[in-house]
Amino acid sequence: MHVLQASLRPVRASTGARPGVLVAGATGALGAEVLRRLAGSGAYAQTRVLAREPITTGLSQVGIELVGSGDIEAWPPCTVAVQIGVVMFEPPRLYHDRERALWTPIPGQLLPLARWLRRCGVQTLVVVLPHTQGSLPAALWRGLANIDEQQVVALGFERVLLVRSARKQSGAGATGFLQKIAQWMLSVVSYMIPVTSLPVRPARLADFVAAALRVLPAGTHVADPELLGRAAQARDMQAVVQAWLNTIQLNAQAD
């Protein structure tokens, strides 16, 4: 549907070549939604995904970038020019053969992956960082949470967007009687988490990423769970993103 909608939109005059996008972790429900929106927007020359094995895509706008399973630092540069990198850490769904062939990073690989993306010429980096629901301190919502994130920002990207998305709790149940009782008692805490801090549906999170890429200014930006919660409930996603960026700009001018 996104590809068909993009084909019906009027073509705007472009002042330059359309940028290329490289997606690491185009797996799971979120990866599929993000890939559909980027490939179907018509705003990018091509959207490529990292894969461990050769696969055939069903869309001409989507290409494959083969990488090995070894050390990221030893990877050769990307075979085509890309200006935007999107990194997600959602594991592949094992019942999807295509997703098993894709390369999916883990959070500990963020820094070497970011270095490789810089060597490929990426100027804009978007990272969707999952965290356990309700566990992230509010003090870290709008800032850099660890040394890896600080080092990623220091690599020289023109634009960096860190999307702090709450991760859906695992559905694995307790095995013993006492564990089940403890799990039931702790489940009461889930009702104390604000609605805006609950996990956002993959489709709405993908809408946020696509909307932010359209208007993201230079600098480092952190989308906190509260912002994502408001955006998920809004009718006009682009308006929420623009208002958030306007607030950041006003605060920077005031400082």
N, C-alpha and C positions, 0 to 999 in steps of 0.2 A: 504494500500500500504506500509506503514512503517513497519507493522508487517511482511509482505511477504518479503520485502527487508532485514529485520533483519535476517530472517530464511535462507537467501542465503549467508549471510556473513560468512567467515571462522571464526571458534571459536578460540580465542586466549587463550594461557595459562594464567591462573589467579594465582596471588600470594596469594590470599585470597578470602574470601567469598564476593559475590557481595552485595553492600549495598541495603537497602530498602528505598523507597521514600514514603513520605506522602504528599498529595496535599490538601491544603485548598482552596476552591474556584475553583473547576474544572468545572466551568460553563461558559456560553457564548462562543463566537467563540474562544477567546484566551485560555480558560481553556480546550476546546476540543482539540485544536491543541497541547498544551503542553502535555496533557495526552497521545495523540497518539504517540508523539515522545519519551516520556520517557518509555512508555510501550512497544513500538516496537523496542527500541534500543538494547535490549538484554544485556545492561550493568547493569541492576538492578535486584535484586532477585524478587521483586514485587513492584508494584506501587499501593498504597492505597489512597483512597479519603475519605474525611470526609463527612458523610451523617447523616441527621436527621431521615430518615426512611429506613428500609431495602429495598434494590433494588438488582436486578440481573444484573450483568455485562456480556457483550458478549465476553470478553477476559479473558483467564485464568491468564494473567499477572496482571490483575487489581482486587484489592480487596476493600472491604468496611470497613471503621472504623466508627462504630455508635457512635455518640455523642449527648448529649442533646441540647436543645435550651436555657438552663439556663446559669448560671454563668460559665465561662470557668475555673475559678480557682477551681471549684468543680468537674471538669471532672476527671475520673480515668485515669491513664497512658494508653498509647496505648497498645493494646493487643499483638502486635508483635514488634520485634526490627526494628527500622528505624533509619537511619543515616542522611538522607537528607529531609529537609522540604521545600516545595514550597508554597508560599502564594500569592494568587491573589484576587482582589477585584471586578471583573467583575460580575454584577448581573446576575441571571439566566434568560434564555429566557423562558417566561411563556408558550409558546406553546410546550415546551419540558417537558414531564412528568418526565423524569429522572432527569432533572436539578432542578425541584421543590423539589425533595427529598434530594438533596445535601445541605450541610451546607456551606454557603458563608459568609465570614467575612466582616466587614466594617472597614475602616481605623482606627476608634477609638478603635478597638479590637486588634490591632497589638501587643501591649505590653503584655497583658495577654495571647494571643495566643502563642507568642514567649516563654513566661515562661513555658507554658504547653508543647511545643515542646522540650524544654530543659529537662523537667522531663521525656519525652519519650526517651531521649538519642540522640536527633538530634544534630549533630555536624556541619552540613552545612545548612545554611538558605538562601533561595532565595526569595526575596520579589519584586513583580512587583507593583510599586507605581504609580498609575495614577495621572496626574495633568492636569488642564485645559490648553488647547493649548495656548502657548505663554505667560502664566501668571507666570511661574516659573522664578525667577530672576537667571541670569547667575551665580551669585556668589554661588548659592546653587546647581548648576548642579553636581558638583563633591564632595560635602561634605554632612554632615548630616544636614537635614533641620529643625528638631525640637527635643524637649526633648525626645519624644517617641523613635525616631530612636537612639538617644544616649544611652538610657537605654537598648534598644534591643541589641546594640553592646556590652554593658557592661555585658551581661548575661553570656558570656563565650563561645560563639560559636567559633569553630575553623575557619570557613569560613563564611563570610556574603557577599551576593551580593544584592545590592539595584538597581533595574532596574527602572529608571525614564522614564516612557513611557507617551508621550502626549496622552491625552484622546480626543476621537472624540467629537466634539461639539454636544450638543443635537439638535435634529431636530425639537423640539417644536417651533412653530411659534408664533408670536405676535398676539394678539386678536384685539386690537384697531387700528384705523388709525394712530394715532400719534406714537404708539409703532412700527408699521410696518415701518414708515418712519425712526425712530431712528435705528431700526435693519438694515435697508438697508444702512444707512449712516455708521454705525459701521462695516458693513461687508467689507468695503474697507480695514480695518486694517488687515484682513486675508491675503491679498496679500503681506503684509510687513513681514510675517513670513518666515524665511528661509526654504528651502525644507527639510533640515536635522532636523528641529524641528517640522515637521508635524507628525501626528500620523502614526505609523508603522503598516502595515498590520499584523493581528494576526498570520498568518502563518510564516512570517519572524521574528516576535518577539519570537515565539516559537522556531524557529531555533536558535536564539541567546541564549536563555536560555539553550537549550540542548547542544549547542557548549561550552558555558561557564562552564557548570557542568563537562565537560570532562577534563578541564585543569585548573580549578580555584585553585590558590594557597591559602595558609593560609593567613588570614587577612581580612580586610574590604574593599570592592570594590564597587564603585558607577558607574553604566553605565548611562551616561548622554544622553539627547535626541539627541545631535549631533552625538555621537558614534552610537546610534541605527539607526539614519538616514543613516549614511555611511554604516553600516552593511547591512541594508535592500536593498541597491542598489548594493552591492557587489555580485560577482558570488561565491566567496569562503568565506563563513561565518566563517569557522574555522580559516582561515588565518587572518581575521580582528580581531577576538577575541584574537588570539595569539599575534598579533602585539600590540594590546592595552595593554595586560598584560606585554609584554616585555618592553613597554615604562614606565609603572608603576614601574617595577623592576629597570630600569636604573635610573629613577628619585629618587627612594629610596636610591640607592647606592650613587648617587651624593650628596644627603643630608647628 
